[in-house]
Amino acid sequence: MFELIVSEAIRQEYERALNEPRFGERYGLIRQDIEDFLELVDRTAVMVTPSRSLPIQVRDKTDEKVRAAALGGKADYLVSGDQDLLVLRDDPGLGQLKIVTVREFLDILRPLK
């Protein structure tokens, strides 16, 4: 079993990004799709307080909120396709947190079926 964790900053970023016209055009989203997704996040995600202590630096400062939420929520996995996060995957400063791609995460989940 796994839980989606988000911080308030990430939740706000979801809403901001999904409401950009280019995002809707690229993925064919309509307003109802966006509202449904945000409602699902609000109902099912665990809201966490981001970690204030970030043991390693990221190349892209906008990714700090993602890493801070994962560390603050004591996540086992941070699932991302972002290369600025993936390059950190072997850093011992992450402790238990493993940064993986979606494919890698699905492979991890497969034996759990």
C-alpha positions as CSV (number, residue, x, y, z in Angstrom):
1,M,0.0,0.0,0.0
2,F,1.1,3.5,-0.6
3,E,-0.1,7.0,0.2
4,L,0.1,10.2,-1.8
5,I,1.6,12.9,0.3
6,V,1.5,16.6,-0.6
7,S,2.3,19.9,1.1
8,E,0.2,23.0,0.8
9,A,2.8,24.4,-1.6
10,I,2.6,21.3,-3.9
11,R,-1.2,21.4,-3.8
12,Q,-1.1,25.1,-4.9
13,E,1.4,24.2,-7.7
14,Y,-0.9,21.5,-9.0
15,E,-3.8,24.0,-9.2
16,R,-1.6,26.7,-10.8
17,A,0.0,24.4,-13.4
18,L,-3.2,22.6,-14.3
19,N,-5.0,25.9,-14.9
20,E,-2.3,27.1,-17.4
21,P,-3.9,27.1,-20.9
22,R,-0.9,25.3,-22.5
23,F,-1.3,22.4,-20.1
24,G,-4.9,21.9,-20.9
25,E,-4.3,22.1,-24.6
26,R,-1.4,19.7,-24.5
27,Y,-3.3,17.0,-22.5
28,G,-6.8,17.8,-23.6
29,L,-8.0,18.6,-20.1
30,I,-11.3,20.4,-19.5
31,R,-12.2,22.3,-16.4
32,Q,-14.1,19.4,-14.9
33,D,-11.0,17.1,-15.3
34,I,-8.9,19.6,-13.3
35,E,-11.6,20.0,-10.6
36,D,-12.0,16.2,-10.3
37,F,-8.2,15.7,-10.0
38,L,-7.9,18.4,-7.3
39,E,-10.8,17.0,-5.4
40,L,-9.2,13.6,-5.5
41,V,-6.0,15.0,-4.1
42,D,-7.9,16.9,-1.4
43,R,-9.8,13.7,-0.4
44,T,-7.1,11.1,-0.5
45,A,-3.6,12.8,-0.1
46,V,-2.0,13.1,3.2
47,M,-1.1,16.7,3.9
48,V,2.4,17.0,5.3
49,T,4.5,19.8,6.8
50,P,7.6,20.2,4.6
51,S,11.0,19.5,6.2
52,R,12.9,22.7,7.0
53,S,16.1,20.9,7.1
54,L,17.2,19.9,3.6
55,P,20.5,18.0,3.8
56,I,21.5,18.3,0.1
57,Q,21.1,21.0,-2.5
58,V,19.1,20.7,-5.7
59,R,20.1,22.1,-9.1
60,D,16.6,23.6,-9.6
61,K,15.4,25.6,-6.6
62,T,11.7,25.0,-7.7
63,D,12.2,21.3,-6.8
64,E,13.0,22.1,-3.2
65,K,9.3,22.0,-2.2
66,V,9.0,18.5,-3.6
67,R,12.0,17.2,-1.7
68,A,10.9,19.1,1.5
69,A,7.5,17.5,1.4
70,A,8.9,14.0,0.8
71,L,11.4,14.4,3.7
72,G,8.8,16.1,6.0
73,G,6.3,13.3,5.2
74,K,8.9,10.6,5.9
75,A,8.2,9.2,2.4
76,D,9.9,6.0,1.3
77,Y,9.7,7.0,-2.4
78,L,9.7,10.2,-4.3
79,V,8.4,9.4,-7.8
80,S,9.5,11.8,-10.5
81,G,10.7,12.1,-14.1
82,D,12.5,15.3,-13.2
83,Q,16.3,14.9,-13.9
84,D,17.1,17.6,-11.3
85,L,15.7,15.3,-8.7
86,L,16.8,12.0,-10.2
87,V,20.4,13.0,-10.1
88,L,20.1,13.0,-6.3
89,R,18.9,9.4,-6.0
90,D,22.2,8.0,-4.6
91,D,23.0,10.8,-2.2
92,P,23.3,9.4,1.4
93,G,21.8,12.7,2.7
94,L,18.4,11.5,1.6
95,G,18.3,8.8,4.3
96,Q,15.5,6.3,3.7
97,L,14.1,8.4,0.8
98,K,14.5,6.7,-2.6
99,I,14.0,8.8,-5.7
100,V,12.7,6.7,-8.6
101,T,11.1,7.1,-12.0
102,V,7.4,6.1,-12.6
103,R,8.6,2.9,-14.4
104,E,10.9,2.0,-11.4
105,F,8.0,2.6,-9.0
106,L,5.6,0.4,-11.0
107,D,8.3,-2.3,-11.0
108,I,8.6,-2.0,-7.2
109,L,4.8,-2.3,-6.8
110,R,4.4,-5.2,-9.2
111,P,5.6,-7.9,-6.7
112,L,3.1,-6.6,-4.2
113,K,0.1,-7.8,-6.2
